[in-house]
Amino acid sequence: MPNEFMKKKILIFSFIAIVLVIGGWFIYFVIHSFATFNHNSIAEYNNLFNDKANSKLDILGTTISRNKAPASTYIYNKKYYIHVFKTKTLERELLSKIVKYQRAYSVDNMVFASMPSYKYDLRSGFNDDALVTLITYNSDQQIMLIKQSEKIISLFSCFKNFSISYNSSSYELYGETDNGNCKPMCLSFVKAKDNVYIILMAVANGKEFLPEESLDDLLK
């Protein structure tokens, strides 16, 4: 009897696991059916960067989704990936009140779109494009504040694991290294009227060094 009971439990747990896997991939397929990818840059995103940056900035691609703002990936000087995302907020909200950053570990719970990266996995979620009043950035390593004003907050961290979420909901962005080593990343939040742009910069190969102010030097 005990053996029969254990067999039933194993069968039940196996069935649940299969359902969860199939369900996850079904959600993935449905969401991706509402997204398209092209190789066009967005003038609005290009205008975030100064002339020095734009002279060496090449677009790799842009993801267009029905339920959120476009997400673009560039390569700068053939050495660094730059990812640009946008979300809406209230024009009167101060950037310092919107953005929160802290040293904290993020649990991997995302199955959605992977983005170009080197030695780390970067994924973007498909949350609805709702009005954002809080953006939370978690990194499992120490976060360095590079610059802060009411128009821009620039940060630097060498991460093994990080996430960005909106309004305390599920992750909008999630990244982790594939070998357990720390990877450097520059991160800037830029506010213009009722838009907040999230810009990430990381190396595109294993030979380059990423100075702490690299991204800040490329923004207007």
VOBA-1610 file (N, C-alpha, C; in pm, whole numbers, padded with zeros to 5 digits, always signed):
BEGIN
Met+00080-00123+00000Met+00000+00000+00000Met+00084+00128+00000Pro+00187+00138+00086Pro+00269+00260+00084Pro+00330+00284-00053Asn+00375+00175-00121Asn+00435+00191-00253Asn+00335+00245-00354Glu+00210+00196-00345Glu+00105+00244-00435Glu+00078+00392-00411Phe+00077+00430-00284Phe+00054+00571-00247Phe+00164+00660-00303Met+00288+00616-00288Met+00401+00694-00339Met+00395+00707-00491Lys+00357+00599-00558Lys+00346+00604-00703Lys+00242+00707-00747Lys+00130+00710-00673Lys+00025+00807-00706Lys+00075+00950-00686Lys+00150+00972-00576Lys+00202+01105-00549Lys+00299+01148-00659Ile+00387+01057-00701Ile+00483+01087-00806Ile+00411+01121-00937Leu+00306+01044-00968Leu+00230+01069-01091Leu+00163+01206-01086Ile+00107+01240-00970Ile+00039+01369-00954Ile+00137+01485-00972Phe+00253+01476-00902Phe+00354+01582-00912Phe+00410+01592-01054Ser+00427+01479-01120Ser+00476+01480-01259Ser+00377+01549-01350Phe+00249+01520-01329Phe+00144+01582-01411Phe+00142+01733-01390Ile+00152+01776-01263Ile+00152+01919-01233Ile+00271+01988-01300Ala+00388+01925-01294Ala+00509+01982-01353Ala+00493+01998-01504Ile+00437+01896-01568Ile+00415+01901-01713Ile+00318+02014-01748Val+00210+02026-01672Val+00112+02132-01696Val+00175+02270-01684Leu+00261+02288-01581Leu+00326+02417-01561Leu+00418+02451-01677Val+00494+02353-01723Val+00587+02376-01835Val+00510+02412-01961Ile+00407+02331-01992Ile+00327+02357-02112Ile+00257+02492-02102Gly+00206+02522-01982Gly+00138+02650-01962Gly+00232+02767-01982Gly+00355+02755-01932Gly+00453+02862-01947Gly+00486+02888-02093Trp+00508+02781-02168Trp+00538+02798-02309Trp+00417+02847-02388Phe+00296+02812-02346Phe+00177+02863-02412Phe+00166+03014-02394Ile+00191+03060-02271Ile+00189+03204-02244Ile+00296+03274-02328Tyr+00414+03213-02332Tyr+00525+03267-02411Tyr+00482+03284-02558Phe+00420+03180-02614Phe+00379+03183-02755Phe+00274+03289-02780Val+00174+03295-02691Val+00065+03392-02709Val+00118+03534-02705Ile+00205+03563-02607Ile+00259+03699-02593Ile+00345+03735-02713His+00429+03643-02756His+00516+03672-02868His+00441+03688-02999Ser+00321+03631-03008Ser+00242+03648-03129Ser+00195+03791-03144Phe+00204+03870-03038Phe+00164+04010-03042Phe+00286+04103-03048Ala+00405+04049-03075Ala+00526+04130-03082Ala+00595+04107-03216Thr+00655+04213-03270Thr+00731+04202-03394Thr+00870+04260-03373Phe+00963+04220-03458Phe+01102+04264-03447Phe+01146+04322-03581Asn+01213+04438-03576Asn+01268+04496-03698Asn+01406+04554-03670His+01471+04602-03775His+01606+04656-03762His+01608+04808-03773Asn+01498+04871-03738Asn+01487+05017-03747Asn+01515+05082-03611Ser+01586+05191-03613Ser+01607+05268-03491Ser+01491+05364-03470Ile+01475+05412-03349Ile+01367+05505-03314Ile+01430+05640-03285Ala+01389+05743-03359Ala+01449+05876-03345Ala+01442+05926-03202Glu+01332+05899-03135Glu+01315+05940-02995Glu+01424+05883-02906Tyr+01463+05757-02930Tyr+01569+05694-02852Tyr+01706+05745-02893Asn+01725+05765-03024Asn+01852+05819-03071Asn+01882+05954-03008Asn+01777+06032-02987Asn+01793+06168-02934Asn+01834+06170-02787Leu+01835+06056-02722Leu+01883+06051-02584Leu+02035+06063-02578Phe+02101+06033-02689Phe+02247+06026-02692Phe+02307+06151-02757Asn+02428+06185-02716Asn+02497+06300-02773Asn+02558+06265-02909Asp+02617+06366-02974Asp+02671+06346-03109Asp+02784+06244-03109Lys+02865+06244-03004Lys+02975+06148-02994Lys+02921+06005-02997Ala+02815+05982-02923Ala+02757+05847-02917Ala+02694+05810-03051Asn+02613+05899-03107Asn+02541+05867-03230Asn+02633+05840-03348Ser+02754+05894-03345Ser+02847+05871-03454Ser+02900+05727-03454Lys+02888+05658-03341Lys+02939+05521-03330Lys+02832+05422-03283Leu+02707+05464-03293Leu+02596+05383-03243Leu+02524+05317-03361Asp+02518+05184-03360Asp+02449+05109-03466Asp+02334+05030-03405Ile+02219+05036-03472Ile+02102+04964-03422Ile+02114+04815-03456Leu+02086+04730-03358Leu+02078+04586-03383Leu+01935+04543-03406Gly+01842+04608-03337Gly+01702+04572-03357Gly+01610+04637-03257Thr+01481+04639-03291Thr+01376+04696-03206Thr+01259+04599-03198Thr+01213+04574-03077Thr+01095+04490-03056Thr+00973+04578-03035Ile+00872+04556-03116Ile+00747+04631-03107Ile+00640+04539-03050Ser+00580+04581-02940Ser+00476+04501-02875Ser+00348+04582-02865Arg+00236+04513-02868Arg+00107+04583-02862Arg+00079+04644-02726Asn+00140+04589-02623Asn+00100+04632-02488Asn+00208+04710-02415Lys+00315+04754-02487Lys+00419+04831-02419Lys+00500+04908-02522Ala+00584+05000-02473Ala+00668+05081-02560Ala+00776+04995-02627Pro+00825+05036-02743Pro+00931+04959-02811Pro+01056+04947-02724Ala+01131+04838-02745Ala+01259+04815-02678Ala+01365+04801-02787Ser+01471+04882-02778Ser+01575+04881-02882Ser+01709+04837-02824Thr+01786+04768-02908Thr+01922+04727-02872Thr+02019+04782-02975Tyr+02123+04850-02926Tyr+02228+04906-03009Tyr+02360+04838-02976Ile+02457+04859-03064Ile+02595+04828-03029Ile+02675+04957-03049Tyr+02752+04993-02948Tyr+02829+05116-02952Tyr+02976+05085-02976Asn+03031+05148-03080Asn+03173+05135-03112Asn+03215+04989-03130Lys+03116+04905-03168Lys+03140+04761-03190Lys+03194+04690-03064Lys+03172+04750-02946Lys+03228+04696-02823Lys+03126+04677-02711Tyr+03018+04756-02714Tyr+02925+04757-02601Tyr+02780+04747-02649Tyr+02701+04666-02580Tyr+02557+04664-02601Tyr+02493+04777-02522Ile+02396+04843-02585Ile+02314+04942-02515Ile+02167+04907-02541His+02091+04888-02434His+01948+04854-02443His+01867+04973-02394Val+01762+05008-02467Val+01677+05123-02430Val+01532+05077-02417Phe+01472+05112-02303Phe+01331+05082-02276Phe+01262+05212-02233Lys+01131+05216-02243Lys+01057+05336-02205Lys+00930+05298-02133Thr+00892+05379-02036Thr+00764+05361-01969Thr+00704+05497-01938Lys+00576+05499-01910Lys+00503+05623-01883Lys+00490+05647-01733Thr+00495+05775-01695Thr+00471+05814-01556Thr+00397+05947-01556Leu+00371+05998-01440Leu+00309+06130-01429Leu+00415+06238-01450Glu+00381+06340-01526Glu+00479+06445-01556Glu+00526+06515-01429Arg+00438+06528-01332Arg+00474+06600-01209Arg+00561+06518-01113Glu+00570+06387-01136Glu+00647+06301-01046Glu+00797+06329-01058Leu+00865+06337-00944Leu+01009+06356-00943Leu+01078+06223-00966Leu+01186+06227-01045Leu+01258+06102-01075Leu+01310+06038-00947Ser+01354+06118-00853Ser+01408+06065-00727Ser+01302+05992-00646Lys+01174+06024-00670Lys+01065+05955-00601Lys+01021+05830-00676Ile+01049+05825-00805Ile+01007+05711-00887Ile+01105+05596-00877Val+01236+05628-00880Val+01339+05526-00889Val+01390+05486-00751Lys+01389+05357-00726Lys+01444+05299-00603Lys+01546+05194-00642Tyr+01661+05196-00578Tyr+01762+05093-00606Tyr+01817+05038-00476Gln+01847+04910-00476Gln+01891+04844-00354Gln+01969+04717-00386Arg+02052+04678-00293Arg+02124+04552-00308Arg+02034+04440-00259Ala+01993+04356-00352Ala+01901+04247-00318Ala+01907+04142-00427Tyr+01887+04017-00389Tyr+01889+03905-00483Tyr+01752+03890-00547Ser+01750+03863-00678Ser+01625+03843-00751Ser+01609+03696-00789Val+01490+03645-00771Val+01461+03505-00805Val+01422+03497-00952Asp+01482+03404-01026Asp+01454+03388-01168Asp+01313+03332-01186Asn+01222+03416-01238Asn+01086+03368-01262Asn+01033+03413-01397Met+01124+03442-01491Met+01083+03492-01622Met+01108+03390-01732Val+01013+03378-01825Val+01029+03286-01937Val+01024+03361-02070Phe+01031+03495-02064Phe+01005+03573-02184Phe+01131+03613-02260Ala+01121+03713-02346Ala+01215+03737-02456Ala+01359+03762-02412Ser+01451+03682-02467Ser+01594+03704-02445Ser+01642+03815-02537Met+01745+03888-02492Met+01800+03998-02569Met+01950+03975-02587Pro+02013+04039-02688Pro+02155+04019-02712Pro+02239+04050-02589Ser+02329+03960-02554Ser+02411+03978-02435Ser+02535+03892-02447Tyr+02633+03920-02363Tyr+02757+03842-02364Tyr+02784+03791-02223Lys+02788+03659-02208Lys+02819+03595-02080Lys+02715+03625-01972Tyr+02598+03672-02012Tyr+02487+03685-01917Tyr+02357+03677-01995Asp+02252+03642-01927Asp+02120+03626-01985Asp+02037+03748-01949Leu+01991+03822-02050Leu+01907+03938-02027Leu+01771+03913-02090Arg+01665+03923-02010Arg+01531+03897-02058Arg+01438+04014-02028Ser+01347+04037-02121Ser+01249+04144-02106Ser+01110+04084-02091Gly+01035+04134-01996Gly+00899+04086-01973Gly+00799+04157-02062Phe+00674+04123-02047Phe+00569+04181-02129Phe+00455+04232-02041Asn+00491+04306-01937Asn+00387+04367-01854Asn+00311+04472-01934Asp+00186+04495-01898Asp+00108+04598-01964Asp+00173+04734-01944Asp+00154+04821-02042Asp+00213+04954-02037Asp+00129+05046-01949Ala+00122+05013-01822Ala+00045+05093-01727Ala+00129+05210-01677Leu+00063+05308-01617Leu+00133+05424-01563Leu+00221+05380-01446Val+00348+05416-01452Val+00445+05371-01353Val+00473+05482-01252Thr+00461+05449-01125Thr+00495+05543-01018Thr+00614+05496-00935Leu+00658+05372-00959Leu+00773+05318-00887Leu+00850+05222-00978Ile+00981+05247-00991Ile+01070+05158-01063Ile+01175+05109-00963Thr+01183+04979-00946Thr+01276+04921-00848Thr+01386+04843-00919Tyr+01509+04881-00891Tyr+01626+04812-00946Tyr+01696+04737-00834Asn+01705+04605-00848Asn+01776+04521-00751Asn+01901+04463-00815Ser+02013+04473-00747Ser+02136+04406-00789Ser+02190+04330-00670Asp+02243+04210-00695Asp+02294+04130-00584Asp+02431+04178-00537Gln+02488+04277-00609Gln+02617+04334-00571Gln+02599+04482-00537Gln+02703+04543-00486Gln+02697+04684-00446Gln+02666+04773-00565Ile+02580+04873-00544Ile+02541+04968-00648Ile+02607+05103-00620Met+02669+05158-00723Met+02738+05287-00710Met+02656+05395-00780Leu+02629+05505-00709Leu+02559+05619-00768Leu+02661+05706-00842Ile+02642+05723-00972Ile+02734+05802-01054Ile+02686+05945-01068Lys+02555+05962-01088Lys+02500+06096-01109Lys+02354+06097-01070Gln+02307+06207-01012Gln+02166+06218-00978Gln+02118+06361-00993Ser+02009+06378-01065Ser+01940+06505-01077Ser+01793+06471-01099Glu+01710+06572-01123Glu+01570+06544-01148Glu+01544+06501-01292Lys+01651+06497-01373Lys+01637+06450-01511Lys+01704+06315-01534Ile+01802+06282-01451Ile+01877+06158-01475Ile+01932+06101-01344Ile+01927+05969-01333Ile+01994+05895-01226Ile+02079+05789-01295Ser+02211+05795-01274Ser+02303+05699-01336Ser+02368+05614-01228Leu+02373+05483-01254Leu+02424+05386-01157Leu+02525+05294-01223Phe+02604+05227-01140Phe+02699+05128-01189Phe+02703+05013-01090Ser+02707+04891-01145Ser+02715+04774-01058Ser+02778+04659-01136Cys+02855+04578-01067Cys+02902+04451-01123Cys+02810+04344-01067Phe+02727+04287-01151Phe+02621+04198-01103Phe+02647+04053-01136Lys+02589+03967-01056Lys+02568+03827-01093Lys+02421+03806-01127Asn+02338+03895-01072Asn+02194+03881-01081Asn+02131+04018-01059Phe+02039+04059-01146Phe+01969+04186-01124Phe+01828+04179-01181Ser+01744+04272-01137Ser+01608+04281-01192Ser+01561+04426-01184Ile+01467+04458-01270Ile+01397+04587-01268Ile+01248+04557-01276Ser+01174+04615-01184Ser+01029+04594-01183Ser+00956+04728-01175Tyr+00830+04728-01222Tyr+00746+04846-01219Tyr+00636+04828-01114Asn+00614+04931-01035Asn+00501+04932-00941Asn+00495+04807-00854Ser+00612+04756-00816Ser+00622+04639-00728Ser+00556+04515-00787Ser+00541+04510-00920Ser+00481+04392-00983Ser+00592+04297-01026Ser+00562+04205-01116Ser+00661+04109-01163Ser+00773+04181-01240Tyr+00885+04112-01259Tyr+01000+04175-01323Tyr+00966+04225-01463Glu+01018+04343-01495Glu+01014+04392-01632Glu+01143+04352-01705Leu+01253+04352-01630Leu+01383+04308-01683Leu+01450+04217-01581Tyr+01517+04116-01632Tyr+01591+04025-01544Tyr+01720+03985-01613Gly+01830+03985-01539Gly+01957+03943-01595Gly+02038+03863-01494Glu+02112+03765-01545Glu+02202+03689-01460Glu+02320+03641-01543Thr+02437+03628-01481Thr+02554+03579-01553Thr+02542+03429-01572Asp+02609+03380-01676Asp+02598+03238-01707Asp+02708+03154-01645Asn+02801+03219-01575Asn+02911+03143-01514Asn+02936+03178-01368Gly+02848+03260-01310Gly+02862+03296-01170Gly+02960+03408-01141Asn+03025+03461-01247Asn+03117+03573-01229Asn+03043+03705-01241Cys+03094+03808-01174Cys+03032+03940-01181Cys+03057+04004-01317Lys+02955+04071-01371Lys+02966+04143-01496Lys+02932+04289-01474Pro+03012+04382-01529Pro+02984+04525-01509Pro+02868+04573-01595Met+02790+04665-01540Met+02680+04724-01615Met+02657+04867-01571Cys+02643+04957-01668Cys+02601+05094-01641Cys+02451+05102-01665Leu+02382+05178-01583Leu+02236+05188-01590Leu+02195+05332-01565Ser+02113+05387-01655Ser+02064+05524-01637Ser+01912+05528-01651Phe+01851+05608-01567Phe+01709+05640-01577Phe+01700+05787-01618Val+01634+05813-01730Val+01625+05949-01783Val+01478+05988-01791Lys+01443+06102-01732Lys+01304+06147-01734Lys+01288+06267-01825Ala+01189+06260-01913Ala+01155+06370-02002Ala+01003+06381-02006Lys+00949+06484-01943Lys+00805+06503-01929Lys+00742+06382-01861Asp+00653+06309-01931Asp+00587+06195-01867Asp+00649+06062-01909Asn+00770+06064-01961Asn+00841+05942-02000Asn+00961+05917-01910Val+00985+05791-01880Val+01109+05751-01816Val+01176+05648-01907Tyr+01300+05679-01945Tyr+01378+05589-02030Tyr+01476+05512-01941Ile+01482+05383-01963Ile+01575+05297-01890Ile+01681+05249-01988Ile+01806+05282-01959Ile+01915+05255-02054Ile+02021+05171-01984Leu+02053+05056-02043Leu+02154+04965-01988Leu+02272+04957-02085Met+02392+04949-02031Met+02512+04936-02113Met+02601+04828-02054Ala+02646+04734-02140Ala+02733+04625-02095Ala+02826+04586-02210Val+02933+04516-02179Val+03030+04477-02282Val+02968+04376-02378Ala+03010+04385-02505Ala+02962+04293-02608Ala+03060+04181-02636Asn+03173+04183-02569Asn+03270+04073-02580Asn+03350+04067-02451Gly+03441+03975-02441Gly+03511+03955-02315Gly+03639+04032-02299Lys+03672+04117-02397Lys+03801+04184-02395Lys+03795+04328-02345Glu+03674+04384-02344Glu+03662+04527-02315Glu+03641+04555-02166Phe+03689+04671-02126Phe+03669+04723-01990Phe+03555+04824-01996Leu+03471+04826-01895Leu+03359+04919-01890Leu+03378+05017-01776Pro+03429+05137-01803Pro+03443+05238-01698Pro+03308+05276-01638Glu+03310+05319-01515Glu+03186+05344-01441Glu+03100+05453-01503Glu+03161+05552-01569Glu+03086+05665-01625Glu+03066+05652-01776Ser+03084+05532-01829Ser+03077+05511-01975Ser+02944+05556-02033Leu+02834+05512-01975Leu+02703+05546-02028Leu+02671+05692-02006Asp+02701+05744-01890Asp+02671+05883-01859Asp+02741+05977-01958Asp+02859+05939-02003Asp+02934+06022-02098Asp+02870+06025-02237Leu+02779+05932-02265Leu+02718+05923-02398Leu+02581+05989-02404Leu+02526+06025-02289Leu+02391+06083-02286Leu+02396+06234-02291Lys+02289+06293-02346Lys+02280+06438-02353Lys+02265+06499-02215
//
